[in-house]
Amino acid sequence: MEPISAWHYDGRTATRHAVTAAIEGDNLLLDTGERVPLADLVPMGDRKTTVFRHRTQEGWRLGFDQPPPPEWIAALPSQEHHGGIIDRIGIVPALLGGALLAAAILYGLATGTTLLAYLIPERWEVAFGNSLTGDLGGRICTAPAGQKALDTLATRLTTDGKPIRIRVVDLGIVNAAAMPGRQIVVLRGLIDKAKSPDEIAGVLGHEIGHVEHRHVMAALLRDFGLSLLLGGADGGTIAQGLLSSRYTRGAEREADEAAIAGMARAHISPLATAAFFERMSREEKPFGKAAVMLSYISSHPLSEDRRRRFSASFAKTQRYSPALSAGEWQAVRAMCGAAGKR
C-alpha cells in the first residue's frame, strides 16, 4: 500500500508535523518512526477530512488533508457518524419514518388483538366470563318468566342459534354491555327507558354482534394486554371497564349491522330501535356542534347516526311481529320488582 501525506500531533507538544504515513499489516507507520496499531485509531473527523485520535494517548491526532485512497479507507477503522441514522438520512425523513412506524404499530395493535381474540378457545372465554361477573354485586334481578323471555329473544337474534346468557342488573343507568363468554349485562335503566320490546331487541342485537365478532376479548386484550392472559388483571377493574367500554368505530358499525341482520331474521321491525336512538339523539342535541365533534373522536357513533342506519333497514314488504308478547314484555319490565329481585 503506497504511503500518503498526512499531518500529525504527537500529544506531547502543540506542534503540527507534516508526516508520511504507511500501513503495514495491522499497524500504521509514520516516517517519524512511530508505529501505531490500527485498532488504537478512533475516527473523529467530519465527512470532508478524516481525522483520527489515539485510543489511549491524550492529544494525539492524525489527519489527512485529502480523502485517503479507497484501499486506505478499507483498511482504516470506519468513520463514526454522530447522530446515527438521523445524521445519515436527515431530520425530516427520520420524522416521517418515525410517524409511519408509529402508525404501523397502532394498526398492528388494533388488528392483532382481533386476530388473537379469535384464537382464544370459547370454553376458556366462558370460564373466564363466569369468574369475572360472579353475582354482579348481588344486584342481579331474577324472575323465571322475564328471564325466559329475554333468553329466547337473544337466541332468535344470534346467527348460530347458540344460547346467550342475559343478566339484568338493578341499576337505573341506561346501558347494556357484552361480557366474555357469550354474556350480556342489561341494566334496569335501559328496560325502564324502552317503550317496547322491539327497542330492547335492537340493543340486544347490537351487543350480540359484539359477542359473535369477539369484540369483547379484542377490547380486553387491547386494554389489559398480557396481564389479562396471565391472570394479573383485577376482575372488578375489568368488569367496570367493560360497562364503560368504547369499541372502535368499525366494531360499533359491525355490531349495528349484526343487530339489523338479526332483527330481519327474527322478523322484528327496526323502526322501534330507530325511535329509541332518536330519543337519545334529542338528549344529545343540547351539546350542539360539540356533540358532532365528539362523534368523530369517540369510538361510539352519535345516536342520530345510528337512528338513520336502523331506519334505512326497514323493508316495506317485510311482515314484522313484536319481539315479545305483551305478557312477556310485562314480565321483563317486572324483573327487578320486589318479588323478582333476589
N, C-alpha and C positions, 0 to 999 in steps of 0.2 A: 504494500500500500504506500503510495507516494507521500512524502512529507508535505505539510502545508504550513503557511504562515499563521501565527496567532499572537495574541497579547496575553500577558501573564502577570499576576500579582502573587508574590510568594508568601504573603501573610506576615512577613517579618518587617517589611518596610512599605512605605506608601508609593514606591516607585513602580511605574508600569514598564514592563520589559517586553520588547519585541522578541519573539521566540519562533523556533521551528519545531513543530510537533509531528510525531510519527506514532503509528500504532504497531505494536509488535505482540502478537498473541493476545493475551488478556490485559496488556499494560499499555499505558500512554507514556511515550518517551519524549522528553524535552531536550533541546540541544544544550541546556544548562547542565545536563547530566541527571536530572530528576526523573525518577520512574514512579508512576502512579498507577495502581490497579484501576481498571475501568470501572469496577464495582464501587470504587470510592468516589466516583464523579456523580454529582447530583445536578440535573439540569435545572436552571433557574431563569433563563433568558426569555425574551419575548419571541414572537414569530419571525422577526426580521434578523435578529442577532442571537446566535446560540451561545449561551454563557453557562459555564459550569462552576460549581463550588466544590470544595473538598468536604467529604462527609465528616471529617474529624479536625481538620486544620482551619481554625478561625481566620478569616480574611483572605484565604487562598482563592484565587479566581483564574479561570482560563476562558478566553473568549475568541470568537472568530468574527472578523470584520465582514467577511463574505460567507454565505452558507457553505458548509463543507460539501465535498463531492458525495454522490449517492452512497458509495461504498463506506465512507466515513459515517454517514448518518445511520447506516445499517449496523455499524459496529458500536457507535456511542450509545449510552443509555437514552431511552426515549424521553423526549421533552415533555414536561408537565404542562397541563392546560388548566390554569386556575379557573374555578367556576364549573368544572366538569362539563356536562352536556349543554348547560345553558351558555357557557363560553363558546362552545363549538357551533351551536345552531342559532344562537341569538335569543333575546328575551321574548320577542313576540311569538316565534314558532314554539318556544318552550311553553308559554302560557296557553296557546291554542291546543298543544298536545296534552297539557295537563287537564284542560277543560274536557277534551274528548275522552280522556281516560276516566275522569270522574263520572261523566255521563254513562260510559260503558259499565262502570262498577254499579251505579244505581240501577241501570237496566237489568244487569245480571242479578242483583238482589231481588228485584221485583219479579222477574220471570223464574229465577232459580227457586224461590220459595214455593211458587205454584207447582213447579215440577216435583219438588221434594215432597210437597203435601200429598201428591198422588201416589208416592212410593210408600207412604206410611200405611200399614195394614189397617183396615177398617175396624177389626176386632180390637186392635191396640187403641184406636181413637175412641171407641165406645167405652172401653175400660177407663181410659183417661177422663172422658167426659163425665162418667158416673162419679168418679172420685172427686172431680172438680166441683160439680154442682151440689152434691150432697142433698140436704133438705132445704137449701137456699134460705138459711137463717130461720127456719120454722115458719116461713110465710107462704108455703105452698097451699093453694086452695084445692080441695079435693071434693068432688061430688060425682058419683058414678055416671049420671045421665049427661051432665055437661062435658065430662072428660071423654065419654064415648063419642059424643057428637064432634068434638074437636079432633079426636084421633081419626075418625072416619073421614072427615073433611080433609085432613092433612094427607092421608093415604091417597085420596082421589086426586090430589094436586101433584103428586110425585110422578116422575117419569118412569120409575122402576117398580112402583107399587109396594116398595118396602115400607114398613112402619116408621113413622116419625114420632118421637116422644115429645108431646106438648105438655108444658107445665105452666100453669097460671099462678102468678105470684101476686100477693095482696099489697101492691104498691100503686099509688094513684098517679103514676107517671105514664104518659102516652108513649109507649115504646114496646118493642119486641126485639129479640136478639137470637141469632143462631149460636149454638154451643157445640163443642166437639161431640162426636158420637151420635149424629142424627138426632139432636135435641134442639128444641126451640123453647125459649122462655118468653111468655107473653105477660106483660104487666097489666094489672087490673085497669089502670087508667086508659089503656088502649081500648079495652072492651067497653068501658063506660063512654068513651068518646064516639065509638062507632054507632051508626044509626041503623045498620042492617048487618046480617051475617055475610053478605057479599063483600062488604068493606073489609071484614076480618079475613075473608078468603084471599083478597088481594095482598094483604100484608103477610099472611102465612105463606102464600105462593112465593113472595119475594124472599123470605127467609129460607124457604125450602131450596130456592135457587142457590143461595149461598152454601147450603149444606151439600147439595149434589155436585156443585162445582169445586168443592173442597176449599172454598174461600176462607173458611174459619181457620183451618190448620195453616193455610198460607199466611194469614194475618198473624197468627200466634208465632209462627217461625220467624216472620219478619220483625215482630216487636220484641220477642223474648229470646230468639236465637237458640244457641246450644243449651242455655240454661233450662229451656223447656224440655229438650230431649234428655238431658242429664238429670232431670228432677230437681234442679236448683231454683226454679221459679216458684213463688208463693202462690198457692191456689186462689186465695182471696184476691190477690192483685190481678191474677189472670181473669177471674170471673168479672171483676169490676171493669177491667179493660174491655172485655167483650161487650158488656152492656153499653159502653160508650164508644164502641169501635167505629173507626172510619175506614171503610174499604176503599180501594182505588176506584176511580170513576168508571173504569172499564168493568170492574167487578159489580158495581151497583147497576150498571146498564144490563149486564148479563143476568143478574138476579131479577130485574124487572122483566126482561124478555122471557125468562123461565116462568115467572108468575103469569104473564099473559098467555103463554102456551098452555100452562097447566089449567088455567080457568077455561080456556077454549075446549080442552079435552073433557073437562067436567061440566061443560055447558053452563057456566056461570058468567053472567054479564060483567064486563069490565067497567061499565059506566058507574057503578056504585063506588068502586075504588077510585075512579077519576073524581067523583064528587068528594070523597074523603080528602084527597090531595088538594082539591080546590079550597076546602075549608082551611087546610093547613097553609095554603098559599095566602089566603086572606090575612092570616095571623102574621105572615112574613112581610106583607106589604108595608106596614109602618116603617120598616127599615129602608124602604126606597131603593135607591141605586146601590146602597151599601150591601143589600141582600143579593143583588145581581153580581156585584164584585165578589162576594163571598162564594157564590156558586162556582166560580172559576178556580178558586184556590182550595175549595173544600172537596173532599172525596165523595160527598153525598150531594146529588143534584137538588135544586130547588123543587119544592112541591109542585109548582106550576109546570115545570118541565115534565115531571112525572105524570101530572094530570093529562097533558096533551098526549103522552105516549099511550096511556091506558085508553083514553077516549078514542084515539085513532084506530085502536084494535077492535072496536065494536063492529060486528058484522050484522047488517040488517036482515040477512037471510037466515041467520042462525036462530034456533029456538032455544031460549035460555030458561033456566029454572033456578029457584032460590038455592043458595049454598046450603042452608039448613031449613028445616021446617020451623014453624012458629014455636012449637013446643021445644025443639032442640035449642033454638036461639034463646028462649027464655031460661032454659037450664044452664046455658053457658053464662048468661048475664048474672045468674044467681049463684055461681060457683063460690064466690068469696063472701056470701052471706053468712049469717050467724050459724045456720045449720050446715053449711057446706065447708066452712073453714076448719082445718084441723090445727 
